[in-house]
């Protein structure tokens, strides 16, 4: 009985805070084959696992036997700093839209990866999760034009995201 009580004390605050979060909607449809490939991080909410990262990219490819391989890369400290790589996997949890996925980099632990906005030509994407703890703006190129970025930023507060937490990711220059 004590273990159950302890577990409830530990997880109850997380469950309550998640219940207070506004409903978060995802895009109507994601063509996973078009989504595959390399994405550059334009901005994100700070995350412990990406501390001091610059030049961040995420690369998605199909896994043998199903699912998606994920390779996140960054340079630590500066764009010419040492390259770090994290390999993980993703699985679709909403096959109706393909917009809700779970991603794992650490054994049996899975995190939400929801596609909140996606350019019709798959040039940029906004990714978040229902607790609003994480947010990423990704692009197929290392930069986004100001007009597109301003439009994306203008919609984030309606989704429950605050712009003051957003950090800009130093990125390599386009060649």
C-alpha positions in Angstrom: 0.0 0.0 0.0 2.8 2.4 0.8 4.4 2.0 -2.7 1.0 2.8 -4.3 0.6 5.9 -2.1 4.2 7.0 -2.9 3.6 6.5 -6.7 0.4 8.5 -6.5 2.2 11.4 -4.7 4.9 11.4 -7.4 2.6 11.2 -10.4 -0.5 13.1 -9.3 1.0 16.6 -10.0 2.0 15.6 -13.5 -1.5 14.2 -14.2 -3.1 17.3 -12.8 -0.9 19.7 -14.8 -1.6 17.8 -18.0 -5.3 18.0 -17.4 -5.1 21.8 -17.2 -3.3 22.1 -20.5 -5.4 23.4 -23.4 -6.3 20.9 -26.0 -3.6 20.8 -28.7 -4.6 20.1 -32.2 -2.4 18.5 -34.9 -2.4 18.8 -38.7 -5.0 16.7 -40.6 -2.5 14.6 -42.5 1.2 13.9 -42.7 2.7 12.0 -45.7 5.5 10.2 -43.8 7.5 9.6 -47.0 7.5 13.4 -47.7 8.4 14.1 -44.0 11.5 11.9 -44.1 14.9 13.5 -44.6 16.8 16.2 -42.9 15.3 19.1 -40.9 17.2 22.1 -39.4 16.2 23.4 -36.0 15.3 27.1 -36.3 14.1 27.6 -32.7 13.0 25.5 -29.7 12.0 25.5 -26.1 15.1 24.7 -24.0 15.6 21.0 -23.2 18.1 19.4 -20.9 19.1 17.0 -23.6 20.0 19.8 -26.1 21.9 22.0 -23.7 24.6 24.1 -25.5 23.6 22.6 -28.9 24.1 24.6 -32.1 23.7 23.7 -35.7 21.0 21.2 -34.7 19.5 18.8 -37.3 17.1 15.9 -37.2 17.1 13.2 -39.8 14.3 10.8 -40.3 14.3 7.6 -42.3 12.3 4.4 -42.5 13.4 1.5 -40.3 13.5 -2.1 -41.5 10.5 -3.8 -40.1 8.5 -0.6 -39.6 8.8 2.6 -37.7 11.1 5.6 -38.2 14.8 6.0 -37.4 15.7 9.4 -35.8 19.2 10.8 -35.8 19.6 14.1 -34.0 22.9 15.9 -34.4 24.4 19.1 -32.9 27.6 20.9 -32.4 28.4 21.4 -28.7 29.1 25.0 -27.7 29.7 26.5 -31.1 29.0 25.7 -34.8 32.6 24.5 -35.1 32.4 22.6 -31.8 32.4 18.8 -31.5 29.6 17.0 -33.3 27.3 15.0 -31.0 24.7 12.5 -32.2 21.7 10.9 -30.6 20.0 7.9 -32.3 16.4 7.0 -31.6 13.3 5.6 -33.1 9.7 6.9 -33.6 6.4 5.2 -34.1 3.1 6.6 -35.3 0.4 6.4 -32.6 -2.4 8.1 -34.7 -2.5 6.3 -38.1 -5.5 8.4 -39.1 -3.4 11.5 -39.5 0.2 10.3 -38.9 0.6 13.6 -37.0 1.0 12.0 -33.5 4.1 10.0 -32.9 6.1 8.7 -30.0 9.9 9.1 -30.0 12.4 7.2 -27.9 16.1 7.8 -27.4 16.4 6.2 -24.0 15.4 2.5 -23.9 11.7 2.0 -23.0 11.0 5.7 -22.5 8.8 7.4 -25.1 7.9 11.0 -25.5 5.1 12.7 -27.5 6.0 14.2 -30.9 3.0 16.0 -32.4 3.1 17.8 -35.7 1.1 20.9 -35.0 1.7 22.8 -38.2 3.2 21.7 -41.5 3.9 23.7 -44.7 1.9 22.2 -47.6 5.3 21.8 -49.5 7.0 20.3 -46.4 9.4 23.2 -46.2 8.8 23.9 -42.4 7.1 22.2 -39.5 6.1 23.1 -35.9 6.4 20.2 -33.5 5.1 20.1 -29.9 3.6 17.9 -27.3 0.4 18.1 -25.2 2.0 19.3 -22.0 3.5 22.3 -23.9 6.9 21.6 -22.3 8.7 21.1 -25.7 8.4 23.0 -28.9 10.4 22.9 -32.1 10.3 25.0 -35.3 12.1 23.1 -38.0 12.9 23.9 -41.6 14.4 22.1 -44.6 16.9 24.9 -44.8 19.1 26.4 -42.1 17.0 29.6 -42.1 13.4 30.7 -42.7 12.3 33.9 -44.3 11.0 36.6 -41.9 7.5 36.6 -43.2 7.0 32.8 -42.7 8.6 32.9 -39.3 6.5 35.8 -38.2 3.3 34.0 -39.3 4.3 30.9 -37.4 5.2 32.9 -34.3 1.8 34.7 -34.4 -0.1 31.4 -34.1 1.9 29.9 -31.3 0.1 31.7 -28.4 -3.2 30.4 -29.6 -1.8 26.9 -29.1 -0.8 27.7 -25.6 2.9 28.3 -26.3 4.6 31.5 -24.9 7.2 33.1 -27.2 9.4 34.2 -24.3 10.6 30.6 -23.7 11.6 30.2 -27.4 15.3 30.1 -28.0 16.9 30.6 -31.5 19.2 28.0 -32.6 22.5 29.1 -34.2 22.6 27.3 -37.5 25.1 26.7 -40.3 24.9 29.1 -43.3 23.2 28.0 -46.5 25.6 27.2 -49.3 
